[in-house]
Amino acid sequence: MTMDLLDAVDAGTPWADAASYWAAMTDAVADVSGPVAALNLAALRYNALDMVVRSAGVPIRVASKSVRVREVLDATLAVPGYRGILAFTLPEALWLSQTHDDVVLGYPSVDRTALAALVADERAVGRVTLMVDDIAQLDVVDAVLPPSARPVLRVAIDADASWRAPGLGHIGVHRSPVHSPGEVANLARAITARPGFRLVGLMMYEAQIAGQGDATGAGDGVVRWMQHRSGRELLERRAEIVGALREIAPLEFVNGGGTGSLELTASDLAVTELTAGSGLLAGHLFDGYRAFDPAPAAAFALEVVRKPQADIATVLGGGWIASGPPVASRQPLPVWPAGLKTLGREGAGEVQTPLQGESARSLRVGDRVWFRHAKSGELAERVERYHLVDGGRLVGTAPTYRGEGQAFL
């Protein structure tokens, strides 16, 4: 089927009634065997359109890492307000560039085979933008093929958006080594002075704001204080960086943000586009934000295979863990039947996951338990397809990258 996220039918918010929502999802996939990954199209529509509202007219570049389903990428990009893809590996970017003309690589690449394929593909050269934060990355490209023997390649700078707080030090993720306006400008001058490369953009991802919930119930006041102070600092520093870069090269885009910071980043006049992807499928980590309330669009159901005791039901599989620190928040979350939890000494297992709770007493061998994954992309790496549910009915399937025979990272 062709996904239409602009369907005029108003399905309301069926997920507001958890019992009826998960019962309808269960009925829709009743005839499908084994672990089932499902995508509720009404919830996906809601999330896609809600992010457009939150972005306040600033275009959103879709982060493919958080989706990994081409049909979802295509459907989202058909919605006004979305433009371009942020890819996570160069082989993936080359693959997507066959059908998309604006693919920015979100991370530096030293994949020599993929770089050789890029410089040999005239169409991809015009569609793919490499990400750099160090001249050494350009050295790798030149070692594959020198500037005299290849086309000029598009590159963007990834500048560090973390907060170096007085007395606290580094707050945020460790990405780029260039942080200050002077450091970014020096890198830009080195790029523009070097044959074979054209500087076209800047990316700054404020993970300490976009990727950190402020309504989790634990330490929220400290998180909100940090995000407020970090946001003010970043607003000033990013403006200085963009001003310096525009004196060096005519930038085509300034990219920032993430699902958790769309409002803040959209208010930054230096930014020309945002990036988001996780908010489309809405893993359970994104339930912990004050600014938005996403719908549980993607979920997976595992079958009960045994009952070791009355209040424990064991499902087959489940250890589909998200990236990040190995803590409970990165585990899949059992959401239906309500009241189930993983065991402290076992968690979500690769082959089996025991679940305990009063509702486990009514579960029988063969019944299904619904889980939500923590972030977004990890679910697609475990299954070959999403089963598409709309209006309580199974209406089709969409292959994941894995289902199309692709495993990029």
C-alpha positions in Angstrom: 0.0 0.0 0.0 1.0 3.7 -0.2 0.9 5.4 3.1 -1.0 8.7 3.2 -0.3 10.7 6.3 -2.7 13.4 5.0 -5.7 11.2 5.1 -8.7 13.4 5.7 -10.5 11.0 8.0 -10.4 12.2 11.6 -9.7 9.1 13.7 -9.5 11.1 16.9 -7.1 9.9 19.5 -7.9 6.2 20.1 -4.8 5.7 22.2 -6.3 7.9 24.9 -8.3 4.8 26.0 -5.5 2.3 26.5 -7.8 -0.8 26.9 -9.7 -0.3 23.7 -6.5 0.8 21.8 -4.5 -2.2 22.6 -7.4 -4.5 22.2 -8.0 -3.2 18.7 -4.3 -3.6 17.9 -4.4 -7.2 19.2 -7.5 -8.0 17.1 -5.9 -6.5 14.0 -2.9 -8.8 14.1 -4.6 -11.8 15.5 -3.8 -13.9 12.5 -0.2 -12.9 12.3 2.3 -15.4 13.8 5.3 -14.8 16.0 6.7 -11.5 17.3 4.7 -8.8 15.6 5.9 -5.2 15.0 2.9 -2.9 14.3 2.5 0.7 13.2 -0.7 2.4 14.0 -1.3 4.9 11.1 -3.6 7.2 13.0 -1.0 7.6 15.7 1.7 8.1 13.0 -0.4 10.8 11.3 -0.9 12.5 14.6 2.8 12.6 15.5 3.9 13.7 12.0 1.4 16.6 12.0 2.0 17.5 15.6 5.7 18.0 14.9 4.9 20.3 12.0 2.9 22.4 14.4 5.7 22.4 17.0 8.3 23.4 14.4 6.3 26.7 13.7 7.1 26.8 10.0 10.7 25.8 10.1 11.3 22.7 7.8 12.0 19.4 9.4 14.7 17.1 8.0 13.7 13.5 8.8 16.3 11.5 10.8 16.3 8.1 9.1 18.2 6.4 12.0 15.0 6.7 14.0 12.7 5.3 11.4 14.6 2.7 9.1 11.5 2.1 7.0 11.5 3.7 3.5 7.8 3.8 3.2 7.5 5.8 6.4 10.3 8.2 5.3 8.5 8.7 1.9 5.1 9.3 3.5 6.5 11.7 6.0 8.4 13.7 3.4 5.1 14.0 1.4 3.7 16.1 4.3 4.2 19.8 3.9 6.7 21.0 6.5 9.2 18.1 6.0 12.2 18.4 3.7 15.2 16.2 3.2 16.8 13.3 5.1 19.5 13.1 7.8 21.1 9.7 7.2 23.3 7.8 9.6 25.9 6.0 7.4 27.3 6.7 3.9 26.1 3.4 2.4 22.6 4.2 3.6 22.8 7.8 2.2 23.9 6.4 -1.2 21.0 4.0 -1.2 18.5 6.7 -0.3 20.0 9.1 -2.8 18.7 6.8 -5.6 15.2 8.2 -4.8 15.8 11.3 -2.8 17.7 14.4 -3.8 18.6 15.9 -0.4 20.4 13.5 1.9 22.7 14.9 4.6 25.0 12.5 6.4 24.6 13.0 10.1 28.0 11.6 11.1 31.5 11.6 9.7 32.4 8.6 7.5 35.7 6.9 6.8 34.1 4.1 4.8 36.5 3.9 1.9 34.3 1.6 -0.2 31.3 3.9 0.2 33.4 7.0 -0.5 34.7 5.4 -3.7 31.1 4.7 -4.7 30.1 8.3 -3.9 32.8 9.9 -6.0 32.0 7.5 -8.9 28.3 8.4 -8.9 27.7 11.9 -10.4 24.0 12.0 -9.3 24.9 11.0 -5.7 27.6 13.7 -5.6 24.9 16.3 -6.1 22.5 14.8 -3.6 24.6 13.7 -0.7 26.3 16.0 1.8 29.1 14.6 3.9 29.5 15.6 7.6 32.9 16.6 9.0 34.4 18.0 12.2 38.1 17.4 11.5 40.4 17.9 8.6 41.6 14.3 9.1 38.2 13.2 7.7 39.0 15.0 4.4 42.4 13.3 4.3 40.6 10.0 4.2 38.5 11.2 1.2 41.5 12.4 -0.6 43.3 9.1 0.0 40.4 7.3 -1.8 40.6 9.6 -4.8 42.5 13.0 -5.0 40.6 16.2 -5.9 42.1 16.3 -9.4 40.4 12.9 -10.2 37.0 13.4 -8.7 34.1 15.8 -8.5 33.8 18.5 -5.8 32.0 17.0 -2.7 29.4 18.8 -0.6 30.3 18.9 3.1 28.8 20.3 6.3 30.4 21.0 9.6 29.1 19.3 12.8 29.8 21.8 15.6 29.5 20.8 19.3 26.2 22.0 20.8 26.9 20.8 24.3 27.0 23.2 27.3 30.3 23.8 29.0 28.8 25.0 32.2 30.9 27.1 34.7 31.9 24.9 37.6 30.1 21.8 36.1 32.0 21.2 32.9 30.8 19.4 29.8 27.0 18.8 29.8 25.7 16.9 26.7 27.0 14.3 24.4 30.6 14.1 23.1 30.4 14.7 19.4 32.4 17.3 17.6 35.8 18.6 18.7 34.9 22.2 17.5 32.9 24.2 20.0 33.7 27.9 19.9 32.9 30.3 17.1 36.7 30.6 16.5 37.2 26.8 16.3 34.3 26.3 13.9 35.5 29.3 11.7 39.0 27.9 11.5 37.7 24.6 10.3 35.6 26.3 7.8 38.5 28.2 6.4 40.5 25.0 6.1 37.7 23.4 4.2 37.2 26.2 1.8 40.9 26.5 1.1 41.1 22.8 0.2 40.5 21.7 -3.4 37.7 19.1 -3.9 35.3 20.2 -1.2 32.5 22.8 -0.9 31.2 23.9 2.5 27.3 24.1 2.3 26.0 23.7 5.8 26.2 23.5 9.6 24.7 21.1 12.0 24.5 21.6 15.8 22.5 18.9 17.8 21.6 20.0 21.3 21.3 16.5 22.8 21.2 17.7 26.4 17.9 19.4 25.5 16.4 17.4 22.7 17.3 14.0 24.1 16.6 14.6 27.8 13.1 14.4 29.1 12.1 17.1 31.6 9.0 15.4 33.0 10.3 12.0 34.2 9.5 12.6 37.8 13.1 12.4 39.0 15.3 15.5 39.2 13.0 17.4 36.8 13.8 20.7 38.4 17.5 20.3 37.8 17.0 19.2 34.2 14.8 22.2 33.4 17.3 24.6 35.0 20.1 23.0 32.9 18.1 23.1 29.7 17.1 26.7 30.2 20.7 27.9 30.8 22.0 25.7 28.1 19.4 27.0 25.6 20.3 30.6 26.3 24.0 29.9 25.9 23.5 28.0 22.7 21.2 30.7 21.2 24.1 33.2 21.5 26.9 30.9 20.5 25.1 29.4 17.4 24.3 32.9 16.2 28.0 33.9 16.5 29.1 30.7 14.7 26.6 31.2 11.8 27.6 34.8 11.4 31.3 33.8 11.2 30.6 31.0 8.7 28.5 33.2 6.4 31.5 35.4 6.0 33.5 32.4 4.8 31.0 30.4 2.7 27.4 30.8 1.4 25.7 28.2 3.7 22.7 26.4 2.2 21.4 25.2 5.6 21.9 25.5 9.4 20.5 22.4 11.0 19.6 22.0 14.7 17.3 20.4 17.2 15.6 17.1 17.6 12.2 15.7 18.5 12.5 16.9 22.1 13.5 20.5 21.3 11.6 21.5 18.2 10.0 24.6 19.8 13.2 25.9 21.3 15.3 25.3 18.1 12.6 26.7 15.8 12.8 30.0 17.8 16.5 30.4 16.9 16.6 32.8 14.0 20.1 31.4 13.0 18.5 28.0 12.3 17.0 27.3 8.8 15.9 23.7 9.4 15.3 21.2 12.2 15.9 17.4 12.5 13.4 14.9 14.0 12.6 11.3 13.6 12.0 9.6 16.9 8.8 11.6 17.5 7.2 9.9 14.5 7.2 6.4 16.0 7.4 7.6 19.6 9.4 5.2 21.7 8.5 5.4 25.4 11.4 7.7 26.3 9.5 10.5 24.7 6.7 10.2 27.2 8.8 12.2 29.6 8.6 15.7 28.1 6.4 18.6 29.1 6.2 20.2 25.6 4.5 17.4 23.8 2.6 14.2 24.3 3.3 11.8 21.4 1.0 8.9 20.4 2.3 5.3 20.7 2.6 4.8 17.0 5.0 1.8 16.9 4.8 -1.2 19.2 5.5 -4.9 19.2 3.6 -7.9 20.6 5.3 -11.0 22.0 3.6 -14.3 22.8 3.4 -15.9 26.2 5.1 -19.3 25.9 5.1 -20.4 29.6 3.9 -19.7 33.1 6.7 -20.4 35.7 4.3 -19.3 38.4 0.9 -17.8 38.8 1.9 -14.1 38.7 4.6 -14.5 36.0 4.1 -14.9 32.3 7.1 -15.5 30.1 7.1 -14.2 26.5 9.5 -15.3 23.7 12.1 -12.7 22.9 12.0 -9.1 24.1 15.6 -8.0 24.6 15.4 -5.3 21.9 17.5 -2.7 23.8 18.0 0.9 22.7 21.3 2.7 22.5 22.7 4.6 25.4 23.6 3.6 28.9 22.5 0.1 29.9 19.8 1.2 32.3 16.1 0.3 32.7 14.9 3.3 30.6 16.6 1.7 27.5 14.6 -1.6 27.9 11.4 -2.2 26.0 8.4 -1.3 28.2 5.5 -3.8 28.6 2.4 -1.6 28.2 -0.5 -4.1 27.8 -2.0 -5.8 29.8 -1.3 -3.0 32.3 0.7 -3.6 35.4 3.4 -5.9 34.0 7.0 -5.4 34.7 10.3 -7.2 34.0 12.2 -8.9 36.7 15.1 -7.0 38.3 17.6 -9.8 37.8 16.5 -10.7 34.3 15.2 -7.7 32.5 14.3 -8.1 28.8 16.0 -11.2 27.5 17.3 -12.0 24.1 15.3 -15.3 24.0 12.8 -14.9 26.7 11.4 -12.2 29.0 9.5 -13.1 32.3 6.9 -10.5 33.2 5.4 -10.2 36.7 2.3 -8.6 37.9 -1.3 -9.2 38.9 -2.4 -9.1 35.2 0.0 -12.0 34.5 -2.4 -14.2 36.4 -5.0 -14.0 33.6 -2.5 -14.5 30.8 -2.4 -17.9 29.2 0.1 -19.6 26.9 -0.5 -18.1 23.4 -1.7 -14.8 24.6 0.0 -11.6 23.5 1.7 -8.8 25.5 2.4 -5.4 23.9 5.7 -3.6 24.4 6.9 -0.2 23.3 10.5 0.2 22.4 12.5 2.9 24.1 13.7 5.1 21.3 12.8 4.4 17.7 15.3 2.8 15.3 16.0 -0.3 17.3 12.7 -2.0 16.6 13.2 -1.9 12.8 16.6 -3.7 13.2 14.8 -6.7 14.8 12.0 -7.3 12.3 11.6 -7.5 8.5 8.3 -5.6 8.4 5.8 -3.4 10.2 2.2 -4.5 10.1 0.1 -1.4 9.4 -3.0 -0.9 11.4 -5.6 1.7 10.5 -9.1 2.1 12.0 -8.7 -1.1 13.9 -7.9 -3.1 10.8 -4.7 -4.6 9.4 -4.3 -2.7 6.1 -0.9 -3.8 4.9 2.8 -4.2 5.7 5.9 -2.0 5.1 9.4 -3.5 4.9 12.0 -2.3 7.3 15.6 -1.8 6.1 16.3 -5.3 7.3 13.3 -6.5 5.3 14.8 -5.0 2.2 18.1 -6.8 2.8 19.9 -3.8 4.2 21.9 -3.7 7.4 23.8 -0.4 7.6 25.0 -0.3 11.2 
